[in-house]
Amino acid sequence: MPYLIAAVVVLGVLCGLNLMLLLAVVRRLKEHARVLADRPGAGGARLPEAGSAVGHFDALSTDGEAVSRRALEPGTLVGFFSPGCGPCTENLPKFTAYAAALPGGRDQVLAVIAGADDSEEMRVALARVSRVVVEAHGGPVAAAFGVSAFPTFCVLDGESVITAAGFDLSALPKPITA
């Protein structure tokens, strides 16, 4: 009889430990799901697909220059930002450094800021290295590229086809310096 009692006690302790381990795993999975939901591109947002053509659009840069699909040079870097977006602010210095390394200068880079509210600081930083278009969320340029999350970065070929896209600049090819 004492062996049976000892076996039941050991089995009870093992079941208790198993339950505690299960609760720890569930808590960890909930935390992991929250972290994944907070990353750029989460919530059903998709990247523009490499190999897809950019739709037609017409816009004016903050300098008053007309910008359209036809005006984009081969190898153009396009970045989409939104004021108040944490990842946009984090990637802004990386984007300006990447853009400064491109051989074509400002004509080789297009930056689109979605939302005019509180965009002045971002616009000034981007204007040093790119043509800047400020538009409402879901504006014509973002719609032409199929952008649904910020930040989004694309590189185009000579036919206005997206060759690379990412929520982070690491997804793009390294710029070839002249």
N, CA and C atoms as an extended XYZ file, in Angstrom:
534
Properties=species:S:1:pos:R:3:atomname:S:1:resname:S:1:resid:I:1 pbc="F F F"
N         0.800       -1.191        0.000 N   MET     1
C         0.000        0.000        0.000 CA  MET     1
C         0.856        1.275        0.000 C   MET     1
N         1.978        1.304        0.774 N   PRO     2
C         2.789        2.518        0.752 CA  PRO     2
C         3.382        2.782       -0.632 C   PRO     2
N         3.644        1.727       -1.421 N   TYR     3
C         4.170        1.931       -2.777 CA  TYR     3
C         3.121        2.581       -3.678 C   TYR     3
N         1.892        2.184       -3.510 N   LEU     4
C         0.806        2.755       -4.297 CA  LEU     4
C         0.618        4.237       -3.961 C   LEU     4
N         0.676        4.579       -2.700 N   ILE     5
C         0.537        5.977       -2.280 CA  ILE     5
C         1.697        6.797       -2.833 C   ILE     5
N         2.914        6.274       -2.759 N   ALA     6
C         4.095        6.978       -3.285 CA  ALA     6
C         3.962        7.172       -4.792 C   ALA     6
N         3.481        6.160       -5.515 N   ALA     7
C         3.315        6.264       -6.968 CA  ALA     7
C         2.267        7.326       -7.309 C   ALA     7
N         1.176        7.403       -6.568 N   VAL     8
C         0.134        8.407       -6.816 CA  VAL     8
C         0.677        9.806       -6.528 C   VAL     8
N         1.459        9.952       -5.461 N   VAL     9
C         2.044       11.253       -5.125 CA  VAL     9
C         3.018       11.693       -6.216 C   VAL     9
N         3.895       10.772       -6.662 N   VAL    10
C         4.852       11.105       -7.726 CA  VAL    10
C         4.113       11.473       -9.011 C   VAL    10
N         3.084       10.712       -9.356 N   LEU    11
C         2.292       11.007      -10.554 CA  LEU    11
C         1.610       12.366      -10.420 C   LEU    11
N         1.094       12.703       -9.245 N   GLY    12
C         0.470       13.999       -9.014 CA  GLY    12
C         1.464       15.140       -9.167 C   GLY    12
N         2.681       14.972       -8.650 N   VAL    13
C         3.723       15.992       -8.774 CA  VAL    13
C         4.106       16.175      -10.243 C   VAL    13
N         4.268       15.069      -10.961 N   LEU    14
C         4.595       15.157      -12.392 CA  LEU    14
C         3.492       15.863      -13.173 C   LEU    14
N         2.242       15.583      -12.870 N   CYS    15
C         1.127       16.260      -13.553 CA  CYS    15
C         1.127       17.755      -13.236 C   CYS    15
N         1.420       18.115      -12.003 N   GLY    16
C         1.506       19.525      -11.621 CA  GLY    16
C         2.633       20.239      -12.357 C   GLY    16
N         3.797       19.607      -12.431 N   LEU    17
C         4.918       20.191      -13.179 CA  LEU    17
C         4.576       20.340      -14.658 C   LEU    17
N         3.915       19.341      -15.220 N   ASN    18
C         3.513       19.399      -16.622 CA  ASN    18
C         2.547       20.560      -16.859 C   ASN    18
N         1.616       20.763      -15.944 N   LEU    19
C         0.662       21.860      -16.066 CA  LEU    19
C         1.370       23.210      -16.000 C   LEU    19
N         2.332       23.356      -15.083 N   MET    20
C         3.077       24.618      -14.980 CA  MET    20
C         3.882       24.878      -16.253 C   MET    20
N         4.490       23.840      -16.811 N   LEU    21
C         5.251       23.989      -18.053 CA  LEU    21
C         4.327       24.392      -19.203 C   LEU    21
N         3.158       23.787      -19.265 N   LEU    22
C         2.190       24.128      -20.314 CA  LEU    22
C         1.758       25.591      -20.205 C   LEU    22
N         1.486       26.079      -18.997 N   LEU    23
C         1.090       27.472      -18.816 CA  LEU    23
C         2.225       28.425      -19.208 C   LEU    23
N         3.462       28.058      -18.922 N   ALA    24
C         4.608       28.894      -19.315 CA  ALA    24
C         4.727       28.962      -20.829 C   ALA    24
N         4.516       27.858      -21.521 N   VAL    25
C         4.591       27.838      -22.989 CA  VAL    25
C         3.473       28.684      -23.588 C   VAL    25
N         2.265       28.597      -23.041 N   VAL    26
C         1.145       29.392      -23.552 CA  VAL    26
C         1.427       30.882      -23.363 C   VAL    26
N         1.969       31.265      -22.202 N   ARG    27
C         2.297       32.665      -21.953 CA  ARG    27
C         3.353       33.145      -22.951 C   ARG    27
N         4.344       32.321      -23.226 N   ARG    28
C         5.410       32.678      -24.168 CA  ARG    28
C         4.855       32.827      -25.590 C   ARG    28
N         3.946       31.947      -25.987 N   LEU    29
C         3.340       32.040      -27.317 CA  LEU    29
C         2.505       33.309      -27.461 C   LEU    29
N         1.806       33.711      -26.423 N   LYS    30
C         1.040       34.957      -26.477 CA  LYS    30
C         1.965       36.154      -26.641 C   LYS    30
N         3.085       36.153      -25.912 N   GLU    31
C         4.061       37.237      -26.047 CA  GLU    31
C         4.657       37.263      -27.453 C   GLU    31
N         4.959       36.095      -27.998 N   HIS    32
C         5.519       36.001      -29.348 CA  HIS    32
C         4.514       36.524      -30.387 C   HIS    32
N         3.252       36.180      -30.230 N   ALA    33
C         2.214       36.652      -31.158 CA  ALA    33
C         2.092       38.178      -31.096 C   ALA    33
N         2.199       38.762      -29.897 N   ARG    34
C         2.127       40.217      -29.757 CA  ARG    34
C         3.313       40.887      -30.449 C   ARG    34
N         4.508       40.322      -30.310 N   VAL    35
C         5.696       40.883      -30.959 CA  VAL    35
C         5.559       40.818      -32.472 C   VAL    35
N         5.070       39.714      -32.991 N   LEU    36
C         4.877       39.586      -34.437 CA  LEU    36
C         3.829       40.560      -34.954 C   LEU    36
N         2.786       40.806      -34.172 N   ALA    37
C         1.735       41.728      -34.600 CA  ALA    37
C         2.225       43.166      -34.634 C   ALA    37
N         3.241       43.502      -33.827 N   ASP    38
C         3.756       44.872      -33.770 CA  ASP    38
C         4.786       45.180      -34.836 C   ASP    38
N         5.258       44.194      -35.574 N   ARG    39
C         6.306       44.457      -36.564 CA  ARG    39
C         5.709       45.077      -37.827 C   ARG    39
N         6.547       45.813      -38.592 N   PRO    40
C         6.035       46.415      -39.822 CA  PRO    40
C         5.513       45.344      -40.766 C   PRO    40
N         4.433       45.658      -41.419 N   GLY    41
C         3.883       44.725      -42.390 CA  GLY    41
C         2.933       43.721      -41.779 C   GLY    41
N         2.708       43.807      -40.466 N   ALA    42
C         1.803       42.866      -39.830 CA  ALA    42
C         0.362       43.298      -40.082 C   ALA    42
N        -0.551       42.450      -39.735 N   GLY    43
C        -1.962       42.798      -39.856 CA  GLY    43
C        -2.465       42.700      -41.277 C   GLY    43
N        -1.917       41.795      -42.060 N   GLY    44
C        -2.396       41.606      -43.414 CA  GLY    44
C        -1.730       42.495      -44.444 C   GLY    44
N        -0.828       43.358      -44.011 N   ALA    45
C        -0.131       44.218      -44.965 CA  ALA    45
C         0.811       43.368      -45.802 C   ALA    45
N         0.850       43.666      -47.087 N   ARG    46
C         1.716       42.906      -47.984 CA  ARG    46
C         2.649       43.853      -48.705 C   ARG    46
N         3.783       43.295      -49.069 N   LEU    47
C         4.749       44.041      -49.871 CA  LEU    47
C         4.311       44.076      -51.321 C   LEU    47
N         4.697       45.136      -52.037 N   PRO    48
C         4.543       45.065      -53.496 CA  PRO    48
C         5.402       43.906      -53.994 C   PRO    48
N         4.902       43.145      -54.928 N   GLU    49
C         5.612       41.953      -55.384 CA  GLU    49
C         6.700       42.299      -56.389 C   GLU    49
N         7.869       41.673      -56.204 N   ALA    50
C         8.933       41.812      -57.188 CA  ALA    50
C         8.437       41.220      -58.500 C   ALA    50
N         8.672       41.928      -59.584 N   GLY    51
C         8.198       41.485      -60.895 CA  GLY    51
C         6.887       42.130      -61.300 C   GLY    51
N         6.243       42.842      -60.388 N   SER    52
C         4.988       43.504      -60.742 CA  SER    52
C         5.273       44.911      -61.251 C   SER    52
N         4.474       45.329      -62.210 N   ALA    53
C         4.638       46.657      -62.797 CA  ALA    53
C         3.947       47.699      -61.920 C   ALA    53
N         4.548       48.853      -61.843 N   VAL    54
C         3.973       49.968      -61.105 CA  VAL    54
C         2.841       50.552      -61.937 C   VAL    54
N         1.721       50.851      -61.302 N   GLY    55
C         0.599       51.465      -61.999 CA  GLY    55
C         0.909       52.909      -62.376 C   GLY    55
N         0.069       53.479      -63.198 N   HIS    56
C         0.268       54.870      -63.626 CA  HIS    56
C        -0.119       55.824      -62.497 C   HIS    56
N         0.644       56.882      -62.348 N   PHE    57
C         0.347       57.915      -61.366 CA  PHE    57
C         0.949       59.225      -61.829 C   PHE    57
N         0.390       60.301      -61.371 N   ASP    58
C         0.913       61.650      -61.587 CA  ASP    58
C         0.856       62.371      -60.247 C   ASP    58
N         1.969       62.989      -59.886 N   ALA    59
C         2.038       63.714      -58.614 CA  ALA    59
C         3.004       64.873      -58.755 C   ALA    59
N         2.986       65.753      -57.782 N   LEU    60
C         3.925       66.871      -57.733 CA  LEU    60
C         4.822       66.697      -56.530 C   LEU    60
N         6.121       66.907      -56.741 N   SER    61
C         7.047       66.864      -55.615 CA  SER    61
C         6.901       68.150      -54.816 C   SER    61
N         7.515       68.172      -53.655 N   THR    62
C         7.447       69.378      -52.822 CA  THR    62
C         8.198       70.538      -53.471 C   THR    62
N         9.052       70.246      -54.455 N   ASP    63
C         9.755       71.289      -55.216 CA  ASP    63
C         8.951       71.773      -56.413 C   ASP    63
N         7.746       71.219      -56.624 N   GLY    64
C         6.901       71.606      -57.747 CA  GLY    64
C         7.202       70.838      -59.023 C   GLY    64
N         8.046       69.829      -58.950 N   GLU    65
C         8.417       69.022      -60.118 CA  GLU    65
C         7.373       67.923      -60.329 C   GLU    65
N         6.986       67.725      -61.594 N   ALA    66
C         6.039       66.660      -61.914 CA  ALA    66
C         6.738       65.307      -61.787 C   ALA    66
N         6.077       64.375      -61.106 N   VAL    67
C         6.605       63.030      -60.918 CA  VAL    67
C         5.551       62.061      -61.434 C   VAL    67
N         5.993       61.142      -62.292 N   SER    68
C         5.066       60.141      -62.818 CA  SER    68
C         5.829       58.844      -63.045 C   SER    68
N         5.095       57.822      -63.386 N   ARG    69
C         5.726       56.526      -63.671 CA  ARG    69
C         6.731       56.666      -64.810 C   ARG    69
N         6.409       57.448      -65.813 N   ARG    70
C         7.289       57.616      -66.980 CA  ARG    70
C         8.592       58.328      -66.612 C   ARG    70
N         8.571       59.118      -65.551 N   ALA    71
C         9.744       59.909      -65.170 CA  ALA    71
C        10.727       59.132      -64.292 C   ALA    71
N        10.413       57.892      -63.927 N   LEU    72
C        11.289       57.120      -63.052 CA  LEU    72
C        12.390       56.445      -63.863 C   LEU    72
N        13.621       56.704      -63.490 N   GLU    73
C        14.791       56.145      -64.175 CA  GLU    73
C        15.000       54.684      -63.779 C   GLU    73
N        15.724       53.922      -64.602 N   PRO    74
C        16.084       52.552      -64.197 CA  PRO    74
C        16.913       52.589      -62.908 C   PRO    74
N        16.607       51.694      -61.980 N   GLY    75
C        17.325       51.639      -60.716 CA  GLY    75
C        16.836       52.622      -59.685 C   GLY    75
N        15.682       53.257      -59.934 N   THR    76
C        15.158       54.230      -58.983 CA  THR    76
C        14.805       53.553      -57.663 C   THR    76
N        15.223       54.178      -56.586 N   LEU    77
C        14.873       53.750      -55.234 CA  LEU    77
C        13.642       54.536      -54.804 C   LEU    77
N        12.619       53.842      -54.308 N   VAL    78
C        11.402       54.503      -53.852 CA  VAL    78
C        11.153       54.083      -52.404 C   VAL    78
N        10.931       55.076      -51.552 N   GLY    79
C        10.647       54.800      -50.149 CA  GLY    79
C         9.335       55.431      -49.740 C   GLY    79
N         8.542       54.696      -48.979 N   PHE    80
C         7.251       55.180      -48.494 CA  PHE    80
C         7.324       55.308      -46.977 C   PHE    80
N         7.004       56.498      -46.477 N   PHE    81
C         7.100       56.808      -45.051 CA  PHE    81
C         5.783       57.400      -44.569 C   PHE    81
N         5.609       57.361      -43.252 N   SER    82
C         4.449       57.994      -42.635 CA  SER    82
C         4.910       58.671      -41.346 C   SER    82
N         4.546       59.941      -41.149 N   PRO    83
C         4.924       60.615      -39.897 CA  PRO    83
C         4.294       59.895      -38.703 C   PRO    83
N         5.012       59.826      -37.620 N   GLY    84
C         4.502       59.162      -36.428 CA  GLY    84
C         4.682       57.655      -36.441 C   GLY    84
N         5.273       57.122      -37.490 N   CYS    85
C         5.525       55.682      -37.621 CA  CYS    85
C         6.918       55.408      -37.047 C   CYS    85
N         6.992       54.629      -35.976 N   GLY    86
C         8.270       54.328      -35.335 CA  GLY    86
C         9.294       53.701      -36.276 C   GLY    86
N         8.935       52.624      -36.991 N   PRO    87
C         9.892       52.023      -37.918 CA  PRO    87
C        10.316       52.977      -39.041 C   PRO    87
N         9.425       53.895      -39.446 N   CYS    88
C         9.784       54.884      -40.473 CA  CYS    88
C        10.890       55.797      -39.945 C   CYS    88
N        10.721       56.255      -38.718 N   THR    89
C        11.718       57.126      -38.103 CA  THR    89
C        13.044       56.396      -37.932 C   THR    89
N        13.001       55.115      -37.549 N   GLU    90
C        14.216       54.321      -37.384 CA  GLU    90
C        14.939       54.122      -38.716 C   GLU    90
N        14.195       53.935      -39.798 N   ASN    91
C        14.796       53.650      -41.103 CA  ASN    91
C        15.171       54.900      -41.889 C   ASN    91
N        14.730       56.069      -41.447 N   LEU    92
C        15.009       57.302      -42.175 CA  LEU    92
C        16.508       57.548      -42.373 C   LEU    92
N        17.363       57.459      -41.344 N   PRO    93
C        18.797       57.671      -41.572 CA  PRO    93
C        19.414       56.614      -42.500 C   PRO    93
N        18.942       55.383      -42.382 N   LYS    94
C        19.449       54.314      -43.256 CA  LYS    94
C        19.062       54.593      -44.706 C   LYS    94
N        17.821       55.058      -44.906 N   PHE    95
C        17.346       55.370      -46.250 CA  PHE    95
C        18.150       56.507      -46.862 C   PHE    95
N        18.384       57.570      -46.086 N   THR    96
C        19.141       58.710      -46.630 CA  THR    96
C        20.578       58.306      -46.952 C   THR    96
N        21.173       57.442      -46.131 N   ALA    97
C        22.538       56.965      -46.418 CA  ALA    97
C        22.548       56.092      -47.677 C   ALA    97
N        21.559       55.214      -47.805 N   TYR    98
C        21.444       54.357      -48.988 CA  TYR    98
C        21.263       55.224      -50.236 C   TYR    98
N        20.364       56.215      -50.143 N   ALA    99
C        20.083       57.091      -51.284 CA  ALA    99
C        21.300       57.920      -51.661 C   ALA    99
N        22.048       58.379      -50.665 N   ALA   100
C        23.245       59.180      -50.945 CA  ALA   100
C        24.309       58.361      -51.668 C   ALA   100
N        24.293       57.046      -51.479 N   ALA   101
C        25.283       56.180      -52.122 CA  ALA   101
C        24.934       55.855      -53.574 C   ALA   101
N        23.713       56.149      -54.001 N   LEU   102
C        23.319       55.853      -55.387 CA  LEU   102
C        24.002       56.824      -56.349 C   LEU   102
N        24.452       56.341      -57.493 N   PRO   103
C        25.184       57.204      -58.423 CA  PRO   103
C        24.326       58.264      -59.112 C   PRO   103
N        23.025       58.110      -59.188 N   GLY   104
C        22.187       59.054      -59.924 CA  GLY   104
C        21.765       60.281      -59.143 C   GLY   104
N        22.098       60.355      -57.876 N   GLY   105
C        21.718       61.510      -57.069 CA  GLY   105
C        20.226       61.560      -56.787 C   GLY   105
N        19.720       62.767      -56.546 N   ARG   106
C        18.315       62.964      -56.186 CA  ARG   106
C        17.348       62.451      -57.255 C   ARG   106
N        17.757       62.497      -58.525 N   ASP   107
C        16.862       62.053      -59.598 CA  ASP   107
C        16.650       60.542      -59.571 C   ASP   107
N        17.480       59.828      -58.849 N   GLN   108
C        17.426       58.366      -58.782 CA  GLN   108
C        16.591       57.899      -57.588 C   GLN   108
N        16.077       58.845      -56.790 N   VAL   109
C        15.390       58.486      -55.546 CA  VAL   109
C        14.066       59.243      -55.444 C   VAL   109
N        13.028       58.524      -55.040 N   LEU   110
C        11.724       59.126      -54.793 CA  LEU   110
C        11.287       58.725      -53.395 C   LEU   110
N        10.922       59.696      -52.573 N   ALA   111
C        10.397       59.439      -51.231 CA  ALA   111
C         8.961       59.934      -51.177 C   ALA   111
N         8.079       59.085      -50.663 N   VAL   112
C         6.664       59.422      -50.562 CA  VAL   112
C         6.291       59.437      -49.085 C   VAL   112
N         5.751       60.566      -48.647 N   ILE   113
C         5.300       60.694      -47.263 CA  ILE   113
C         3.781       60.671      -47.273 C   ILE   113
N         3.216       59.692      -46.594 N   ALA   114
C         1.759       59.552      -46.528 CA  ALA   114
C         1.241       60.289      -45.309 C   ALA   114
N         0.503       61.339      -45.543 N   GLY   115
C        -0.052       62.134      -44.456 CA  GLY   115
C         0.736       63.413      -44.287 C   GLY   115
N         0.098       64.530      -44.458 N   ALA   116
C         0.779       65.820      -44.388 CA  ALA   116
C         0.981       66.292      -42.961 C   ALA   116
N         0.236       65.739      -42.016 N   ASP   117
C         0.344       66.166      -40.630 CA  ASP   117
C         1.716       65.838      -40.074 C   ASP   117
N         2.389       66.837      -39.524 N   ASP   118
C         3.653       66.653      -38.812 CA  ASP   118
C         4.730       65.988      -39.677 C   ASP   118
N         4.775       66.297      -40.969 N   SER   119
C         5.748       65.666      -41.857 CA  SER   119
C         6.920       66.577      -42.208 C   SER   119
N         6.974       67.754      -41.670 N   GLU   120
C         7.989       68.731      -42.075 CA  GLU   120
C         9.409       68.248      -41.799 C   GLU   120
N         9.668       67.719      -40.617 N   GLU   121
C        11.011       67.248      -40.278 CA  GLU   121
C        11.428       66.101      -41.202 C   GLU   121
N        10.521       65.189      -41.443 N   MET   122
C        10.795       64.057      -42.323 CA  MET   122
C        11.022       64.553      -43.753 C   MET   122
N        10.198       65.507      -44.197 N   ARG   123
C        10.324       66.044      -45.553 CA  ARG   123
C        11.683       66.711      -45.750 C   ARG   123
N        12.131       67.486      -44.782 N   VAL   124
C        13.420       68.177      -44.892 CA  VAL   124
C        14.563       67.165      -44.969 C   VAL   124
N        14.516       66.134      -44.133 N   ALA   125
C        15.580       65.114      -44.147 CA  ALA   125
C        15.617       64.374      -45.477 C   ALA   125
N        14.447       64.060      -46.021 N   LEU   126
C        14.392       63.311      -47.288 CA  LEU   126
C        14.722       64.181      -48.489 C   LEU   126
N        14.406       65.466      -48.433 N   ALA   127
C        14.628       66.360      -49.572 CA  ALA   127
C        16.110       66.520      -49.903 C   ALA   127
N        16.988       66.246      -48.966 N   ARG   128
C        18.428       66.352      -49.232 CA  ARG   128
C        18.906       65.310      -50.237 C   ARG   128
N        18.232       64.145      -50.261 N   VAL   129
C        18.716       63.047      -51.098 CA  VAL   129
C        17.701       62.553      -52.115 C   VAL   129
N        16.481       63.138      -52.121 N   SER   130
C        15.450       62.591      -53.006 CA  SER   130
C        14.428       63.649      -53.398 C   SER   130
N        13.656       63.299      -54.417 N   ARG   131
C        12.452       64.063      -54.713 CA  ARG   131
C        11.405       63.577      -53.714 C   ARG   131
N        10.646       64.479      -53.149 N   VAL   132
C         9.688       64.118      -52.099 CA  VAL   132
C         8.273       64.442      -52.558 C   VAL   132
N         7.388       63.480      -52.393 N   VAL   133
C         5.966       63.667      -52.669 CA  VAL   133
C         5.233       63.464      -51.350 C   VAL   133
N         4.399       64.429      -50.987 N   VAL   134
C         3.563       64.307      -49.795 CA  VAL   134
C         2.132       64.109      -50.273 C   VAL   134
N         1.510       63.031      -49.819 N   GLU   135
C         0.142       62.722      -50.233 CA  GLU   135
C        -0.631       62.148      -49.057 C   GLU   135
N        -1.933       62.071      -49.207 N   ALA   136
C        -2.774       61.463      -48.172 CA  ALA   136
C        -2.521       59.958      -48.137 C   ALA   136
N        -2.862       59.329      -47.030 N   HIS   137
C        -2.748       57.868      -46.958 CA  HIS   137
C        -3.569       57.252      -48.081 C   HIS   137
N        -2.988       56.288      -48.779 N   GLY   138
C        -3.672       55.665      -49.908 CA  GLY   138
C        -3.717       56.551      -51.126 C   GLY   138
N        -2.795       57.527      -51.205 N   GLY   139
C        -2.738       58.456      -52.334 CA  GLY   139
C        -2.358       57.758      -53.629 C   GLY   139
N        -2.262       58.520      -54.732 N   PRO   140
C        -2.038       57.914      -56.047 CA  PRO   140
C        -0.711       57.171      -56.182 C   PRO   140
N         0.354       57.660      -55.572 N   VAL   141
C         1.645       56.985      -55.716 CA  VAL   141
C         1.632       55.675      -54.925 C   VAL   141
N         1.184       55.714      -53.687 N   ALA   142
C         1.103       54.491      -52.877 CA  ALA   142
C         0.176       53.468      -53.531 C   ALA   142
N        -0.922       53.927      -54.094 N   ALA   143
C        -1.858       53.018      -54.771 CA  ALA   143
C        -1.215       52.395      -56.010 C   ALA   143
N        -0.450       53.183      -56.758 N   ALA   144
C         0.201       52.668      -57.969 CA  ALA   144
C         1.221       51.573      -57.634 C   ALA   144
N         1.866       51.697      -56.486 N   PHE   145
C         2.848       50.696      -56.068 CA  PHE   145
C         2.213       49.548      -55.291 C   PHE   145
N         0.999       49.729      -54.815 N   GLY   146
C         0.338       48.704      -54.009 CA  GLY   146
C         0.857       48.672      -52.580 C   GLY   146
N         1.241       49.826      -52.054 N   VAL   147
C         1.795       49.908      -50.704 CA  VAL   147
C         0.658       49.953      -49.686 C   VAL   147
N         0.744       49.090      -48.661 N   SER   148
C        -0.280       49.071      -47.624 CA  SER   148
C         0.311       49.151      -46.223 C   SER   148
N         1.641       49.300      -46.109 N   ALA   149
C         2.287       49.408      -44.802 CA  ALA   149
C         3.502       50.315      -44.921 C   ALA   149
N         3.880       50.892      -43.791 N   PHE   150
C         5.009       51.818      -43.776 CA  PHE   150
C         6.026       51.364      -42.748 C   PHE   150
N         7.288       51.515      -43.019 N   PRO   151
C         7.889       51.946      -44.276 CA  PRO   151
C         7.933       50.794      -45.278 C   PRO   151
N         7.936       51.128      -46.535 N   THR   152
C         8.116       50.166      -47.623 CA  THR   152
C         9.141       50.752      -48.576 C   THR   152
N        10.051       49.900      -49.051 N   PHE   153
C        11.114       50.336      -49.952 CA  PHE   153
C        11.101       49.462      -51.194 C   PHE   153
N        11.318       50.095      -52.372 N   CYS   154
C        11.314       49.377      -53.649 CA  CYS   154
C        12.462       49.875      -54.520 C   CYS   154
N        12.913       49.002      -55.404 N   VAL   155
C        13.852       49.377      -56.458 CA  VAL   155
C        13.200       48.982      -57.776 C   VAL   155
N        13.283       49.875      -58.771 N   LEU   156
C        12.634       49.654      -60.066 CA  LEU   156
C        13.652       49.412      -61.164 C   LEU   156
N        13.210       48.720      -62.208 N   ASP   157
C        14.051       48.585      -63.396 CA  ASP   157
C        13.643       49.650      -64.416 C   ASP   157
N        14.150       49.574      -65.635 N   GLY   158
C        13.882       50.572      -66.662 CA  GLY   158
C        12.464       50.565      -67.189 C   GLY   158
N        11.712       49.510      -66.922 N   GLU   159
C        10.339       49.403      -67.402 CA  GLU   159
C         9.325       49.681      -66.286 C   GLU   159
N         9.778       50.286      -65.186 N   SER   160
C         8.943       50.554      -64.003 CA  SER   160
C         8.360       49.279      -63.421 C   SER   160
N         9.192       48.246      -63.395 N   VAL   161
C         8.837       46.981      -62.768 CA  VAL   161
C         9.646       46.884      -61.477 C   VAL   161
N         9.007       46.456      -60.406 N   ILE   162
C         9.670       46.339      -59.116 CA  ILE   162
C        10.625       45.152      -59.151 C   ILE   162
N        11.910       45.413      -58.901 N   THR   163
C        12.899       44.330      -58.885 CA  THR   163
C        13.161       43.831      -57.472 C   THR   163
N        12.957       44.679      -56.477 N   ALA   164
C        13.142       44.280      -55.079 CA  ALA   164
C        12.254       45.159      -54.212 C   ALA   164
N        11.732       44.587      -53.127 N   ALA   165
C        10.887       45.349      -52.207 CA  ALA   165
C        11.059       44.779      -50.810 C   ALA   165
N        10.893       45.649      -49.818 N   GLY   166
C        11.002       45.187      -48.441 CA  GLY   166
C        10.503       46.221      -47.465 C   GLY   166
N        10.207       45.758      -46.248 N   PHE   167
C         9.838       46.664      -45.164 CA  PHE   167
C        11.100       47.204      -44.497 C   PHE   167
N        12.240       46.675      -44.902 N   ASP   168
C        13.527       47.074      -44.358 CA  ASP   168
C        14.498       47.189      -45.519 C   ASP   168
N        15.454       48.089      -45.420 N   LEU   169
C        16.409       48.291      -46.515 CA  LEU   169
C        17.318       47.093      -46.745 C   LEU   169
N        17.429       46.209      -45.772 N   SER   170
C        18.281       45.033      -45.944 CA  SER   170
C        17.740       44.098      -47.031 C   SER   170
N        16.463       44.243      -47.394 N   ALA   171
C        15.876       43.419      -48.451 CA  ALA   171
C        16.261       43.904      -49.849 C   ALA   171
N        16.856       45.089      -49.947 N   LEU   172
C        17.221       45.665      -51.246 CA  LEU   172
C        18.679       45.355      -51.568 C   LEU   172
N        19.025       45.334      -52.861 N   PRO   173
C        20.435       45.119      -53.220 CA  PRO   173
C        21.286       46.296      -52.755 C   PRO   173
N        22.521       46.012      -52.449 N   LYS   174
C        23.445       47.071      -52.028 CA  LYS   174
C        23.664       48.026      -53.201 C   LYS   174
N        23.695       49.346      -52.938 N   PRO   175
C        23.914       50.295      -54.039 CA  PRO   175
C        25.312       50.144      -54.622 C   PRO   175
N        25.399       50.250      -55.931 N   ILE   176
C        26.696       50.189      -56.617 CA  ILE   176
C        27.193       51.620      -56.725 C   ILE   176
N        28.278       51.893      -56.063 N   THR   177
C        28.818       53.254      -56.092 CA  THR   177
C        29.665       53.446      -57.333 C   THR   177
N        29.640       54.664      -57.849 N   ALA   178
C        30.386       54.971      -59.068 CA  ALA   178
C        31.836       55.189      -58.778 C   ALA   178
